[in-house]
Structures are given as C-alpha cells and as structure tokens.
Amino acid sequence: MGLVASFSIADPDITIQTKIEDVLEEKFIAPMLLIPFVENAFKHGISLKGQSWIKITLYFAQDKLYYDIYNSTHQKQEHDPEKDKSGIGLENVKQRLALLYPQKHDLVIRETSEEFFVHLTLQL
C-alpha cells in the first residue's frame, strides 16, 4: 500500500486532495466507471468566487474497492444555462453499476448545502 497520487494547486481558495493507494493484486474494473464522479466534482465543486475543495480517496481491501469523493457545492448563478438542469452522468453510472456489478456494489450519494459526497464500494 503506497500513495500513488498527490498534488496541489496554487490558488489558496481551492483545495484538491487525493489519496490513491496501490493495489498489489491484479484487479480490474469497467473502463471509465469512476470518471463521471471526478467530472462532477470539478464541474460542481470548484468556484473561483468562494472556498472550494475536492477530496478523493481510492483503496482496495479484502476483495473490495472503496472510492470516496467529497466536493464543495456552490449556488448556481441566475444566468447559468444549466441552473435548472440535471445532468445524466450519475444516472448513467448507476445504470452501468446495476448492469455490470449486480448485487456487488454499494453507491451512496449525499448532498448538503455545503458539500456533495459519493461513496462507492465494489466487490471484485
């Protein structure tokens, strides 16, 4: 188990933390399965007008992959063309999980006024 990725950015109002541990066994997951969660975190979690953060953790233990993403949330501006629209990214991921990992996954999504949280567990 070792830290694979860690980086920071220069803006003091934006914090991005990653903790991704090595998997010592040869394990595979469906391609592009985790990307929509990261895309959403950047799309909805970063604002140049307020304190923003994204925290990503990924690790493997006892034949399970654990993936957590926390990100800040921000009020959408009135002139934002996507203000009242919901994307299809999370719905697509839920459908893919149901098809590819039936009874072998647990997806928890929670949102508060300040933070969005995703926890995914995959039985491999």
MOPAC internal coordinates of N, CA, C and O (Angstrom, degrees):
PM7 1SCF
backbone

  N    0.0000 0     0.00 0     0.00 0    0    0    0
  C    1.4243 1     0.00 0     0.00 0    1    0    0
  C    1.5169 1   108.99 1     0.00 0    2    1    0
  O    1.2310 1   120.39 1   -64.36 1    3    2    1
  N    1.3407 1   116.85 1   115.64 1    3    2    1
  C    1.4421 1   120.50 1   177.82 1    5    3    2
  C    1.5091 1   110.33 1  -140.24 1    6    5    3
  O    1.2310 1   120.78 1   -22.42 1    7    6    5
  N    1.2932 1   116.11 1   157.58 1    7    6    5
  C    1.4461 1   120.85 1   178.81 1    9    7    6
  C    1.5157 1   108.63 1   -75.44 1   10    9    7
  O    1.2310 1   119.96 1   -56.78 1   11   10    9
  N    1.3281 1   117.67 1   123.22 1   11   10    9
  C    1.4458 1   122.27 1  -177.86 1   13   11   10
  C    1.5206 1   110.67 1   -95.11 1   14   13   11
  O    1.2310 1   120.04 1   137.27 1   15   14   13
  N    1.3194 1   117.53 1   -42.73 1   15   14   13
  C    1.4599 1   119.95 1  -173.83 1   17   15   14
  C    1.5143 1   110.51 1  -130.82 1   18   17   15
  O    1.2310 1   121.58 1   -42.77 1   19   18   17
  N    1.2998 1   114.58 1   137.23 1   19   18   17
  C    1.4519 1   120.99 1   173.85 1   21   19   18
  C    1.5177 1   106.85 1  -160.99 1   22   21   19
  O    1.2310 1   120.43 1   -48.58 1   23   22   21
  N    1.3207 1   116.78 1   131.42 1   23   22   21
  C    1.4530 1   119.33 1   178.45 1   25   23   22
  C    1.5149 1   109.78 1  -155.20 1   26   25   23
  O    1.2310 1   121.08 1   -14.38 1   27   26   25
  N    1.3135 1   115.54 1   165.62 1   27   26   25
  C    1.4580 1   121.29 1   176.55 1   29   27   26
  C    1.5176 1   108.52 1  -139.20 1   30   29   27
  O    1.2310 1   120.91 1   -14.90 1   31   30   29
  N    1.3270 1   115.86 1   165.10 1   31   30   29
  C    1.4544 1   120.40 1   178.41 1   33   31   30
  C    1.5230 1   109.03 1  -121.70 1   34   33   31
  O    1.2310 1   120.77 1   -12.68 1   35   34   33
  N    1.3125 1   116.12 1   167.32 1   35   34   33
  C    1.4615 1   120.77 1  -171.77 1   37   35   34
  C    1.5248 1   114.09 1   -79.04 1   38   37   35
  O    1.2310 1   118.58 1   158.09 1   39   38   37
  N    1.3031 1   120.30 1   -21.91 1   39   38   37
  C    1.4617 1   122.43 1  -176.40 1   41   39   38
  C    1.5261 1   109.82 1   -74.70 1   42   41   39
  O    1.2310 1   119.80 1   -57.91 1   43   42   41
  N    1.3467 1   117.98 1   122.09 1   43   42   41
  C    1.4664 1   120.09 1  -177.75 1   45   43   42
  C    1.5328 1   113.99 1   -69.89 1   46   45   43
  O    1.2310 1   119.83 1   164.32 1   47   46   45
  N    1.3407 1   117.93 1   -15.68 1   47   46   45
  C    1.4624 1   120.86 1   179.58 1   49   47   46
  C    1.5255 1   112.90 1   -92.41 1   50   49   47
  O    1.2310 1   120.07 1   177.64 1   51   50   49
  N    1.3324 1   117.47 1    -2.36 1   51   50   49
  C    1.4618 1   121.23 1  -179.79 1   53   51   50
  C    1.5231 1   108.52 1  -123.31 1   54   53   51
  O    1.2310 1   120.88 1   -55.74 1   55   54   53
  N    1.3327 1   115.93 1   124.26 1   55   54   53
  C    1.4599 1   121.55 1   179.11 1   57   55   54
  C    1.5292 1   108.65 1  -119.17 1   58   57   55
  O    1.2310 1   120.89 1   -53.39 1   59   58   57
  N    1.3153 1   115.89 1   126.61 1   59   58   57
  C    1.4642 1   121.04 1   174.37 1   61   59   58
  C    1.5189 1   107.03 1  -125.12 1   62   61   59
  O    1.2310 1   121.05 1   -59.60 1   63   62   61
  N    1.3385 1   115.61 1   120.40 1   63   62   61
  C    1.4627 1   121.21 1  -179.80 1   65   63   62
  C    1.5178 1   108.61 1  -121.99 1   66   65   63
  O    1.2310 1   120.99 1   -42.56 1   67   66   65
  N    1.3125 1   115.70 1   137.44 1   67   66   65
  C    1.4599 1   119.95 1   174.99 1   69   67   66
  C    1.5225 1   108.88 1  -130.94 1   70   69   67
  O    1.2310 1   121.51 1   -35.12 1   71   70   69
  N    1.3020 1   114.72 1   144.88 1   71   70   69
  C    1.4585 1   121.68 1   172.58 1   73   71   70
  C    1.5258 1   105.51 1  -139.86 1   74   73   71
  O    1.2310 1   121.44 1   -80.25 1   75   74   73
  N    1.3142 1   114.84 1    99.75 1   75   74   73
  C    1.4614 1   121.37 1  -177.13 1   77   75   74
  C    1.5202 1   106.78 1  -120.67 1   78   77   75
  O    1.2310 1   120.90 1   -63.88 1   79   78   77
  N    1.3174 1   115.89 1   116.12 1   79   78   77
  C    1.4537 1   120.47 1  -175.42 1   81   79   78
  C    1.5229 1   111.28 1   -94.90 1   82   81   79
  O    1.2310 1   120.98 1   -32.13 1   83   82   81
  N    1.3199 1   115.74 1   147.87 1   83   82   81
  C    1.4619 1   121.75 1   175.82 1   85   83   82
  C    1.5224 1   110.27 1   -61.33 1   86   85   83
  O    1.2310 1   120.95 1   -34.70 1   87   86   85
  N    1.3181 1   115.79 1   145.30 1   87   86   85
  C    1.4594 1   121.79 1   171.37 1   89   87   86
  C    1.5180 1   106.04 1  -106.27 1   90   89   87
  O    1.2310 1   120.81 1   -62.99 1   91   90   89
  N    1.3042 1   116.06 1   117.01 1   91   90   89
  C    1.4513 1   120.36 1  -175.13 1   93   91   90
  C    1.5223 1   113.11 1   -80.26 1   94   93   91
  O    1.2310 1   120.47 1   160.88 1   95   94   93
  N    1.3175 1   116.71 1   -19.12 1   95   94   93
  C    1.4547 1   120.97 1   176.69 1   97   95   94
  C    1.5221 1   108.52 1   -95.14 1   98   97   95
  O    1.2310 1   120.15 1   -21.17 1   99   98   97
  N    1.3203 1   117.32 1   158.83 1   99   98   97
  C    1.4551 1   121.19 1   177.58 1  101   99   98
  C    1.5271 1   108.89 1   -83.84 1  102  101   99
  O    1.2310 1   120.60 1   -76.79 1  103  102  101
  N    1.3113 1   116.45 1   103.21 1  103  102  101
  C    1.4644 1   123.15 1  -178.46 1  105  103  102
  C    1.5244 1   108.80 1  -129.19 1  106  105  103
  O    1.2310 1   120.75 1   -33.15 1  107  106  105
  N    1.3265 1   116.17 1   146.85 1  107  106  105
  C    1.4558 1   121.52 1  -178.50 1  109  107  106
  C    1.5181 1   110.11 1  -133.11 1  110  109  107
  O    1.2310 1   121.15 1   -29.98 1  111  110  109
  N    1.3344 1   115.41 1   150.02 1  111  110  109
  C    1.4629 1   121.20 1   172.30 1  113  111  110
  C    1.5213 1   107.76 1  -128.33 1  114  113  111
  O    1.2310 1   120.75 1   -12.35 1  115  114  113
  N    1.3239 1   116.17 1   167.65 1  115  114  113
  C    1.4572 1   121.31 1   179.61 1  117  115  114
  C    1.5310 1   109.94 1   -59.74 1  118  117  115
  O    1.2310 1   120.37 1   -39.72 1  119  118  117
  N    1.3304 1   116.90 1   140.28 1  119  118  117
  C    1.4656 1   120.12 1  -179.93 1  121  119  118
  C    1.5275 1   112.19 1   -60.05 1  122  121  119
  O    1.2310 1   120.81 1   -34.87 1  123  122  121
  N    1.3113 1   116.05 1   145.13 1  123  122  121
  C    1.4644 1   124.16 1   173.75 1  125  123  122
  C    1.5321 1   114.07 1    62.26 1  126  125  123
  O    1.2310 1   119.79 1  -163.28 1  127  126  125
  N    1.2939 1   118.01 1    16.72 1  127  126  125
  C    1.4640 1   121.33 1  -177.12 1  129  127  126
  C    1.5304 1   112.42 1   -70.41 1  130  129  127
  O    1.2310 1   120.16 1   143.98 1  131  130  129
  N    1.3090 1   117.30 1   -36.02 1  131  130  129
  C    1.4636 1   120.99 1  -175.22 1  133  131  130
  C    1.5263 1   113.34 1   -92.86 1  134  133  131
  O    1.2310 1   119.94 1   162.77 1  135  134  133
  N    1.3193 1   117.73 1   -17.23 1  135  134  133
  C    1.4618 1   122.54 1  -174.85 1  137  135  134
  C    1.5314 1   113.60 1   -59.63 1  138  137  135
  O    1.2310 1   118.35 1   137.11 1  139  138  137
  N    1.3442 1   120.76 1   -42.89 1  139  138  137
  C    1.4719 1   118.71 1  -178.96 1  141  139  138
  C    1.5253 1   113.85 1   -58.73 1  142  141  139
  O    1.2310 1   119.83 1   148.46 1  143  142  141
  N    1.3142 1   117.92 1   -31.54 1  143  142  141
  C    1.4621 1   120.72 1   178.21 1  145  143  142
  C    1.5336 1   110.80 1   -67.42 1  146  145  143
  O    1.2310 1   120.61 1   140.06 1  147  146  145
  N    1.3265 1   116.44 1   -39.94 1  147  146  145
  C    1.4618 1   121.05 1   178.07 1  149  147  146
  C    1.5308 1   109.90 1   -68.66 1  150  149  147
  O    1.2310 1   120.73 1   136.69 1  151  150  149
  N    1.3291 1   116.20 1   -43.31 1  151  150  149
  C    1.4706 1   119.95 1   178.06 1  153  151  150
  C    1.5247 1   110.98 1   -58.34 1  154  153  151
  O    1.2310 1   120.29 1   134.26 1  155  154  153
  N    1.3225 1   117.05 1   -45.74 1  155  154  153
  C    1.4662 1   120.78 1   179.12 1  157  155  154
  C    1.5246 1   111.40 1   -62.65 1  158  157  155
  O    1.2310 1   120.55 1   140.64 1  159  158  157
  N    1.3267 1   116.54 1   -39.36 1  159  158  157
  C    1.4626 1   119.84 1  -179.83 1  161  159  158
  C    1.5255 1   110.59 1   -61.16 1  162  161  159
  O    1.2310 1   120.24 1   137.79 1  163  162  161
  N    1.3284 1   117.14 1   -42.21 1  163  162  161
  C    1.4607 1   120.03 1   178.82 1  165  163  162
  C    1.5254 1   111.37 1   -73.15 1  166  165  163
  O    1.2310 1   120.17 1   138.93 1  167  166  165
  N    1.3236 1   117.29 1   -41.07 1  167  166  165
  C    1.4600 1   120.60 1  -178.00 1  169  167  166
  C    1.5243 1   111.54 1   -64.24 1  170  169  167
  O    1.2310 1   120.29 1   135.64 1  171  170  169
  N    1.3224 1   117.04 1   -44.36 1  171  170  169
  C    1.4639 1   121.20 1  -174.11 1  173  171  170
  C    1.5295 1   113.78 1  -102.38 1  174  173  171
  O    1.2310 1   119.99 1   165.82 1  175  174  173
  N    1.3181 1   117.63 1   -14.18 1  175  174  173
  C    1.4551 1   119.86 1  -172.24 1  177  175  174
  C    1.5118 1   115.79 1  -101.48 1  178  177  175
  O    1.2310 1   120.25 1   167.99 1  179  178  177
  N    1.3203 1   117.13 1   -12.01 1  179  178  177
  C    1.4569 1   119.67 1  -177.37 1  181  179  178
  C    1.5253 1   110.02 1  -110.80 1  182  181  179
  O    1.2310 1   121.33 1   -50.79 1  183  182  181
  N    1.3141 1   115.05 1   129.21 1  183  182  181
  C    1.4561 1   121.95 1   176.40 1  185  183  182
  C    1.5192 1   107.94 1  -135.98 1  186  185  183
  O    1.2310 1   120.47 1   -41.99 1  187  186  185
  N    1.3046 1   116.70 1   138.01 1  187  186  185
  C    1.4560 1   120.30 1   176.99 1  189  187  186
  C    1.5174 1   111.29 1   -83.80 1  190  189  187
  O    1.2310 1   120.49 1   179.14 1  191  190  189
  N    1.3437 1   116.67 1    -0.86 1  191  190  189
  C    1.4694 1   120.95 1  -177.68 1  193  191  190
  C    1.5235 1   113.25 1  -106.70 1  194  193  191
  O    1.2310 1   119.61 1   175.87 1  195  194  193
  N    1.3188 1   118.35 1    -4.13 1  195  194  193
  C    1.4566 1   120.19 1  -178.20 1  197  195  194
  C    1.5115 1   111.62 1  -155.42 1  198  197  195
  O    1.2310 1   121.25 1    -9.71 1  199  198  197
  N    1.3200 1   115.22 1   170.29 1  199  198  197
  C    1.4613 1   122.31 1   178.05 1  201  199  198
  C    1.5332 1   108.98 1   -59.55 1  202  201  199
  O    1.2310 1   120.34 1   -50.80 1  203  202  201
  N    1.3250 1   116.95 1   129.20 1  203  202  201
  C    1.4591 1   122.03 1  -176.94 1  205  203  202
  C    1.5195 1   110.39 1  -134.93 1  206  205  203
  O    1.2310 1   120.91 1   -30.76 1  207  206  205
  N    1.3207 1   115.87 1   149.24 1  207  206  205
  C    1.4580 1   119.85 1   176.97 1  209  207  206
  C    1.5200 1   111.00 1  -152.11 1  210  209  207
  O    1.2310 1   122.23 1   -27.48 1  211  210  209
  N    1.3263 1   113.34 1   152.52 1  211  210  209
  C    1.4582 1   122.87 1   170.61 1  213  211  210
  C    1.5211 1   105.89 1  -137.69 1  214  213  211
  O    1.2310 1   120.48 1   -48.80 1  215  214  213
  N    1.3254 1   116.69 1   131.20 1  215  214  213
  C    1.4655 1   122.30 1   177.25 1  217  215  214
  C    1.5255 1   107.43 1  -128.05 1  218  217  215
  O    1.2310 1   120.53 1   -56.60 1  219  218  217
  N    1.3196 1   116.60 1   123.40 1  219  218  217
  C    1.4679 1   121.84 1  -177.57 1  221  219  218
  C    1.5194 1   108.84 1  -123.57 1  222  221  219
  O    1.2310 1   120.94 1   -49.99 1  223  222  221
  N    1.3324 1   115.80 1   130.01 1  223  222  221
  C    1.4633 1   122.24 1   175.98 1  225  223  222
  C    1.5236 1   108.52 1  -128.65 1  226  225  223
  O    1.2310 1   120.89 1   -44.83 1  227  226  225
  N    1.3273 1   115.91 1   135.17 1  227  226  225
  C    1.4625 1   121.76 1   177.98 1  229  227  226
  C    1.5223 1   107.84 1  -141.25 1  230  229  227
  O    1.2310 1   121.01 1   -55.64 1  231  230  229
  N    1.3375 1   115.67 1   124.36 1  231  230  229
  C    1.4566 1   118.58 1   176.15 1  233  231  230
  C    1.5292 1   110.16 1  -152.41 1  234  233  231
  O    1.2310 1   121.20 1   -16.69 1  235  234  233
  N    1.3273 1   115.31 1   163.31 1  235  234  233
  C    1.4571 1   123.27 1  -177.58 1  237  235  234
  C    1.5181 1   108.76 1  -124.46 1  238  237  235
  O    1.2310 1   120.74 1   -48.64 1  239  238  237
  N    1.3457 1   116.19 1   131.36 1  239  238  237
  C    1.4655 1   121.15 1   177.45 1  241  239  238
  C    1.5212 1   109.12 1  -153.33 1  242  241  239
  O    1.2310 1   120.48 1   -44.32 1  243  242  241
  N    1.3124 1   116.68 1   135.68 1  243  242  241
  C    1.4683 1   123.49 1   175.10 1  245  243  242
  C    1.5302 1   112.23 1    49.32 1  246  245  243
  O    1.2310 1   120.87 1  -126.90 1  247  246  245
  N    1.3348 1   115.94 1    53.10 1  247  246  245
  C    1.4694 1   124.39 1   177.66 1  249  247  246
  C    1.5252 1   113.65 1    62.12 1  250  249  247
  O    1.2310 1   119.84 1  -157.30 1  251  250  249
  N    1.3293 1   117.91 1    22.70 1  251  250  249
  C    1.4629 1   121.49 1   176.87 1  253  251  250
  C    1.5201 1   109.85 1  -129.23 1  254  253  251
  O    1.2310 1   121.52 1   -40.48 1  255  254  253
  N    1.3236 1   114.70 1   139.52 1  255  254  253
  C    1.4466 1   122.05 1   174.06 1  257  255  254
  C    1.5235 1   107.71 1   -99.37 1  258  257  255
  O    1.2310 1   120.44 1   -50.06 1  259  258  257
  N    1.3121 1   116.76 1   129.94 1  259  258  257
  C    1.4631 1   122.38 1   179.91 1  261  259  258
  C    1.5280 1   108.75 1  -115.69 1  262  261  259
  O    1.2310 1   120.52 1   -51.03 1  263  262  261
  N    1.3172 1   116.61 1   128.97 1  263  262  261
  C    1.4590 1   122.64 1  -174.68 1  265  263  262
  C    1.5229 1   108.62 1  -136.34 1  266  265  263
  O    1.2310 1   120.35 1   -59.53 1  267  266  265
  N    1.3065 1   116.93 1   120.47 1  267  266  265
  C    1.4673 1   122.18 1  -179.84 1  269  267  266
  C    1.5213 1   109.80 1  -126.55 1  270  269  267
  O    1.2310 1   120.85 1   -42.77 1  271  270  269
  N    1.3174 1   115.97 1   137.23 1  271  270  269
  C    1.4630 1   121.73 1   172.78 1  273  271  270
  C    1.5219 1   108.40 1  -134.64 1  274  273  271
  O    1.2310 1   121.35 1   -53.38 1  275  274  273
  N    1.3193 1   115.02 1   126.62 1  275  274  273
  C    1.4642 1   122.44 1   171.92 1  277  275  274
  C    1.5284 1   106.19 1  -114.33 1  278  277  275
  O    1.2310 1   120.14 1   -42.17 1  279  278  277
  N    1.3052 1   117.33 1   137.83 1  279  278  277
  C    1.4595 1   118.94 1   170.77 1  281  279  278
  C    1.5206 1   110.25 1  -145.24 1  282  281  279
  O    1.2310 1   121.86 1   -27.70 1  283  282  281
  N    1.3292 1   114.05 1   152.30 1  283  282  281
  C    1.4609 1   119.44 1   176.48 1  285  283  282
  C    1.5307 1   108.48 1   -68.53 1  286  285  283
  O    1.2310 1   120.90 1   -21.37 1  287  286  285
  N    1.3191 1   115.88 1   158.63 1  287  286  285
  C    1.4621 1   120.85 1   174.95 1  289  287  286
  C    1.5225 1   107.70 1  -121.89 1  290  289  287
  O    1.2310 1   121.18 1   -26.83 1  291  290  289
  N    1.3164 1   115.35 1   153.17 1  291  290  289
  C    1.4530 1   121.38 1  -176.61 1  293  291  290
  C    1.5238 1   109.67 1  -138.32 1  294  293  291
  O    1.2310 1   121.10 1   -34.69 1  295  294  293
  N    1.3162 1   115.50 1   145.31 1  295  294  293
  C    1.4634 1   121.70 1   176.41 1  297  295  294
  C    1.5263 1   108.48 1   -64.22 1  298  297  295
  O    1.2310 1   120.48 1   -49.14 1  299  298  297
  N    1.3432 1   116.69 1   130.86 1  299  298  297
  C    1.4614 1   119.51 1   177.35 1  301  299  298
  C    1.5271 1   109.80 1   -76.78 1  302  301  299
  O    1.2310 1   121.65 1   -36.13 1  303  302  301
  N    1.3033 1   114.44 1   143.87 1  303  302  301
  C    1.4603 1   120.61 1   179.76 1  305  303  302
  C    1.5277 1   110.62 1   -71.37 1  306  305  303
  O    1.2310 1   120.38 1   -28.16 1  307  306  305
  N    1.3162 1   116.88 1   151.84 1  307  306  305
  C    1.4651 1   122.00 1  -179.74 1  309  307  306
  C    1.5198 1   112.67 1   -57.93 1  310  309  307
  O    1.2310 1   120.18 1   145.01 1  311  310  309
  N    1.3347 1   117.26 1   -34.99 1  311  310  309
  C    1.4646 1   120.62 1  -177.44 1  313  311  310
  C    1.5349 1   113.00 1   -86.76 1  314  313  311
  O    1.2310 1   119.67 1  -177.65 1  315  314  313
  N    1.3244 1   118.23 1     2.35 1  315  314  313
  C    1.4713 1   121.93 1   178.71 1  317  315  314
  C    1.5260 1   109.41 1   -69.06 1  318  317  315
  O    1.2310 1   119.59 1   -59.14 1  319  318  317
  N    1.3458 1   118.39 1   120.86 1  319  318  317
  C    1.4703 1   120.75 1  -178.36 1  321  319  318
  C    1.5332 1   113.63 1   -64.38 1  322  321  319
  O    1.2310 1   119.92 1   162.27 1  323  322  321
  N    1.3269 1   117.76 1   -17.73 1  323  322  321
  C    1.4624 1   121.01 1   179.99 1  325  323  322
  C    1.5225 1   112.32 1  -104.48 1  326  325  323
  O    1.2310 1   120.28 1  -165.11 1  327  326  325
  N    1.3290 1   117.07 1    14.89 1  327  326  325
  C    1.4641 1   121.42 1  -175.08 1  329  327  326
  C    1.5233 1   113.01 1   -54.89 1  330  329  327
  O    1.2310 1   119.79 1   135.07 1  331  330  329
  N    1.3195 1   118.01 1   -44.93 1  331  330  329
  C    1.4620 1   121.88 1  -176.18 1  333  331  330
  C    1.5187 1   113.25 1  -105.29 1  334  333  331
  O    1.2310 1   120.33 1  -166.57 1  335  334  333
  N    1.3257 1   116.98 1    13.43 1  335  334  333
  C    1.4637 1   120.34 1  -177.97 1  337  335  334
  C    1.5187 1   110.49 1  -107.90 1  338  337  335
  O    1.2310 1   121.32 1   -32.51 1  339  338  337
  N    1.3022 1   115.09 1   147.49 1  339  338  337
  C    1.4572 1   121.13 1   176.32 1  341  339  338
  C    1.5289 1   107.88 1  -112.33 1  342  341  339
  O    1.2310 1   120.43 1   -45.75 1  343  342  341
  N    1.3187 1   116.77 1   134.25 1  343  342  341
  C    1.4536 1   120.46 1  -179.87 1  345  343  342
  C    1.5239 1   111.77 1   -74.72 1  346  345  343
  O    1.2310 1   121.39 1    -7.02 1  347  346  345
  N    1.3121 1   114.95 1   172.98 1  347  346  345
  C    1.4653 1   120.00 1  -178.78 1  349  347  346
  C    1.5198 1   111.95 1  -104.71 1  350  349  347
  O    1.2310 1   120.11 1   178.41 1  351  350  349
  N    1.3384 1   117.39 1    -1.59 1  351  350  349
  C    1.4629 1   121.13 1  -175.70 1  353  351  350
  C    1.5156 1   114.29 1   -57.23 1  354  353  351
  O    1.2310 1   119.96 1   129.52 1  355  354  353
  N    1.3268 1   117.69 1   -50.48 1  355  354  353
  C    1.4646 1   120.20 1  -178.16 1  357  355  354
  C    1.5264 1   111.42 1   -67.96 1  358  357  355
  O    1.2310 1   120.31 1   142.17 1  359  358  357
  N    1.3122 1   117.02 1   -37.83 1  359  358  357
  C    1.4684 1   119.67 1   177.99 1  361  359  358
  C    1.5226 1   110.89 1   -63.88 1  362  361  359
  O    1.2310 1   120.34 1   139.42 1  363  362  361
  N    1.3357 1   116.96 1   -40.58 1  363  362  361
  C    1.4687 1   120.24 1   177.04 1  365  363  362
  C    1.5247 1   111.38 1   -62.54 1  366  365  363
  O    1.2310 1   120.20 1   138.12 1  367  366  365
  N    1.3282 1   117.23 1   -41.88 1  367  366  365
  C    1.4659 1   120.49 1   179.32 1  369  367  366
  C    1.5307 1   110.12 1   -64.14 1  370  369  367
  O    1.2310 1   120.26 1   137.42 1  371  370  369
  N    1.3228 1   117.11 1   -42.58 1  371  370  369
  C    1.4720 1   120.34 1   178.31 1  373  371  370
  C    1.5259 1   110.74 1   -59.25 1  374  373  371
  O    1.2310 1   120.34 1   137.37 1  375  374  373
  N    1.3340 1   116.95 1   -42.63 1  375  374  373
  C    1.4654 1   120.79 1   178.74 1  377  375  374
  C    1.5262 1   111.43 1   -65.97 1  378  377  375
  O    1.2310 1   120.52 1   137.95 1  379  378  377
  N    1.3177 1   116.62 1   -42.05 1  379  378  377
  C    1.4716 1   119.98 1   178.35 1  381  379  378
  C    1.5243 1   110.99 1   -62.70 1  382  381  379
  O    1.2310 1   120.64 1   136.88 1  383  382  381
  N    1.3329 1   116.38 1   -43.12 1  383  382  381
  C    1.4656 1   119.46 1   178.13 1  385  383  382
  C    1.5205 1   111.18 1   -61.03 1  386  385  383
  O    1.2310 1   120.32 1   137.76 1  387  386  385
  N    1.3259 1   116.99 1   -42.24 1  387  386  385
  C    1.4670 1   120.91 1   179.74 1  389  387  386
  C    1.5280 1   111.14 1   -63.48 1  390  389  387
  O    1.2310 1   120.14 1   143.27 1  391  390  389
  N    1.3190 1   117.34 1   -36.73 1  391  390  389
  C    1.4711 1   121.39 1  -179.74 1  393  391  390
  C    1.5279 1   112.99 1   -78.49 1  394  393  391
  O    1.2310 1   120.77 1   137.14 1  395  394  393
  N    1.3296 1   116.13 1   -42.86 1  395  394  393
  C    1.4624 1   120.64 1  -172.90 1  397  395  394
  C    1.5288 1   114.40 1   -89.77 1  398  397  395
  O    1.2310 1   120.46 1   152.23 1  399  398  397
  N    1.3256 1   116.73 1   -27.77 1  399  398  397
  C    1.4664 1   121.41 1  -176.63 1  401  399  398
  C    1.5269 1   111.09 1  -133.14 1  402  401  399
  O    1.2310 1   120.20 1  -124.49 1  403  402  401
  N    1.3403 1   117.22 1    55.51 1  403  402  401
  C    1.4733 1   118.13 1  -179.87 1  405  403  402
  C    1.5294 1   110.52 1   -63.61 1  406  405  403
  O    1.2310 1   120.88 1   -47.59 1  407  406  405
  N    1.3203 1   115.93 1   132.41 1  407  406  405
  C    1.4591 1   123.63 1  -177.56 1  409  407  406
  C    1.5384 1   113.36 1    56.39 1  410  409  407
  O    1.2310 1   120.11 1  -163.86 1  411  410  409
  N    1.3222 1   117.39 1    16.14 1  411  410  409
  C    1.4636 1   120.98 1   179.07 1  413  411  410
  C    1.5265 1   111.60 1  -125.91 1  414  413  411
  O    1.2310 1   120.82 1  -158.60 1  415  414  413
  N    1.3202 1   116.04 1    21.40 1  415  414  413
  C    1.4599 1   118.83 1   178.02 1  417  415  414
  C    1.5264 1   110.20 1  -146.21 1  418  417  415
  O    1.2310 1   121.93 1   -23.01 1  419  418  417
  N    1.3096 1   113.91 1   156.99 1  419  418  417
  C    1.4619 1   121.09 1   174.23 1  421  419  418
  C    1.5213 1   106.06 1  -137.80 1  422  421  419
  O    1.2310 1   120.24 1   -58.04 1  423  422  421
  N    1.3250 1   117.16 1   121.96 1  423  422  421
  C    1.4499 1   122.20 1  -179.67 1  425  423  422
  C    1.5202 1   108.74 1  -120.97 1  426  425  423
  O    1.2310 1   120.93 1   -58.68 1  427  426  425
  N    1.3219 1   115.83 1   121.32 1  427  426  425
  C    1.4599 1   121.99 1   178.35 1  429  427  426
  C    1.5231 1   107.23 1  -118.62 1  430  429  427
  O    1.2310 1   120.63 1   -54.00 1  431  430  429
  N    1.3262 1   116.40 1   126.00 1  431  430  429
  C    1.4606 1   121.93 1   177.69 1  433  431  430
  C    1.5190 1   107.49 1  -126.46 1  434  433  431
  O    1.2310 1   121.12 1   -53.95 1  435  434  433
  N    1.3250 1   115.47 1   126.05 1  435  434  433
  C    1.4674 1   120.65 1   179.54 1  437  435  434
  C    1.5149 1   108.92 1  -133.27 1  438  437  435
  O    1.2310 1   121.37 1   -32.69 1  439  438  437
  N    1.3232 1   114.98 1   147.31 1  439  438  437
  C    1.4591 1   119.80 1   178.33 1  441  439  438
  C    1.5201 1   110.02 1  -137.99 1  442  441  439
  O    1.2310 1   121.20 1   -45.31 1  443  442  441
  N    1.3264 1   115.32 1   134.69 1  443  442  441
  C    1.4553 1   121.46 1   172.57 1  445  443  442
  C    1.5266 1   106.73 1  -116.83 1  446  445  443
  O    1.2310 1   120.54 1     3.37 1  447  446  445
  N    1.3035 1   116.57 1  -176.63 1  447  446  445
  C    1.4598 1   119.68 1   178.60 1  449  447  446
  C    1.5332 1   112.21 1   -69.67 1  450  449  447
  O    1.2310 1   120.10 1   163.86 1  451  450  449
  N    1.3303 1   117.42 1   -16.14 1  451  450  449
  C    1.4637 1   121.08 1  -177.26 1  453  451  450
  C    1.5222 1   114.84 1  -117.08 1  454  453  451
  O    1.2310 1   120.21 1   162.82 1  455  454  453
  N    1.3428 1   117.20 1   -17.18 1  455  454  453
  C    1.4595 1   118.87 1  -171.32 1  457  455  454
  C    1.5220 1   111.96 1  -147.91 1  458  457  455
  O    1.2310 1   121.52 1   -31.28 1  459  458  457
  N    1.3383 1   114.69 1   148.72 1  459  458  457
  C    1.4544 1   123.05 1   174.33 1  461  459  458
  C    1.5263 1   106.30 1  -118.17 1  462  461  459
  O    1.2310 1   120.37 1   -44.66 1  463  462  461
  N    1.3375 1   116.90 1   135.34 1  463  462  461
  C    1.4652 1   121.33 1  -175.12 1  465  463  462
  C    1.5214 1   109.64 1  -132.23 1  466  465  463
  O    1.2310 1   120.71 1   -46.38 1  467  466  465
  N    1.3292 1   116.25 1   133.62 1  467  466  465
  C    1.4612 1   122.72 1   174.82 1  469  467  466
  C    1.5172 1   107.85 1  -126.32 1  470  469  467
  O    1.2310 1   120.54 1   -49.58 1  471  470  469
  N    1.3248 1   116.57 1   130.42 1  471  470  469
  C    1.4665 1   121.94 1   172.81 1  473  471  470
  C    1.5167 1   107.79 1  -126.99 1  474  473  471
  O    1.2310 1   120.85 1   -56.13 1  475  474  473
  N    1.3246 1   115.97 1   123.87 1  475  474  473
  C    1.4650 1   121.69 1   179.04 1  477  475  474
  C    1.5245 1   108.79 1  -123.78 1  478  477  475
  O    1.2310 1   120.87 1   -49.62 1  479  478  477
  N    1.3100 1   115.94 1   130.38 1  479  478  477
  C    1.4607 1   122.31 1   172.66 1  481  479  478
  C    1.5188 1   107.24 1  -119.54 1  482  481  479
  O    1.2310 1   120.69 1   -51.30 1  483  482  481
  N    1.3239 1   116.29 1   128.70 1  483  482  481
  C    1.4724 1   121.96 1   177.21 1  485  483  482
  C    1.5196 1   109.33 1  -119.67 1  486  485  483
  O    1.2310 1   120.58 1   -51.55 1  487  486  485
  N    1.3207 1   116.50 1   128.45 1  487  486  485
  C    1.4639 1   121.69 1   173.16 1  489  487  486
  C    1.5253 1   106.90 1   -84.14 1  490  489  487
  O    1.2310 1   120.21 1   -61.69 1  491  490  489
  N    1.3418 1   117.21 1   118.31 1  491  490  489
  C    1.4707 1   120.85 1  -178.39 1  493  491  490
  C    1.5089 1   111.90 1  -108.20 1  494  493  491
  O    1.2310 1   120.10 1   180.00 1  495  494  493

